[in-house]
Amino acid sequence: MLDQQNRSQFLSQLAKQLGRPLRTEVVGTYPKVNDYPETRFTDLSEKERYQAFINTAKDMLVDVVLSTAENAKNDIIKICEKYNGGNIVLNRDERLQQYQITQAVQQQYHTHIWTEASEENLEFSKSANIGIVFAEYGLIESGGIVLYSSPNNGRSVSLLPPISVVVLKRSTIQPRIAQVAKVLHQKAEQGERMPSCINIISGPSATADIELVKVVGVHGPIKVVYLLIDDVEN
């Protein structure tokens, strides 16, 4: 009730400054300027989308490693070796196991698989050099990826380790967030359980708050690597 009162007082003050009564419904019509949110990049072929995503990701300082279902387990080890291995934390994701990524990393490194023990997860993630997650979607527009949080997929895995490795299937690349929003809307309408958190991440952590000087790694990983699995038949 108090929130509603505060909202009404705030909006009434704005209306007063604009010299008109408070409006609670849309008045008139407003022409749509463009349809970019729904159509941008949708005219590209699948191959063009694939390459556009790779190019944008690289512009965002992401290291993109192209792989296949058969080679993923070997390529993940090469990535870990390139970035000095160490402690590695992985989400408890069936897809990581399906591509034998979890098994390959466990054989080579000291690992921790996400569990229901929150403190243990957090402590290991703090000390880990590499975190490995599986993305739901890739976004051409930003070169970013979409992660769903769940009991088996923790946010700390992609946030705390300095090196974040994201496994992504080529078939899940979308033009932009508008297409992902439609999928989520459909899930909600069908009564499906929604993720506890939806994270959209575009490259390593970066900020330019101070004198417009870009600094990488201030609020999260200093390096992001995409292991991009080609699952599209040509």
Order of alpha helices (4+ residues) and beta strands (2+ residues): alpha-alpha-alpha-beta-alpha-beta-alpha-alpha-beta-alpha-beta-beta-beta-alpha-beta-beta-alpha-beta-beta-beta-beta
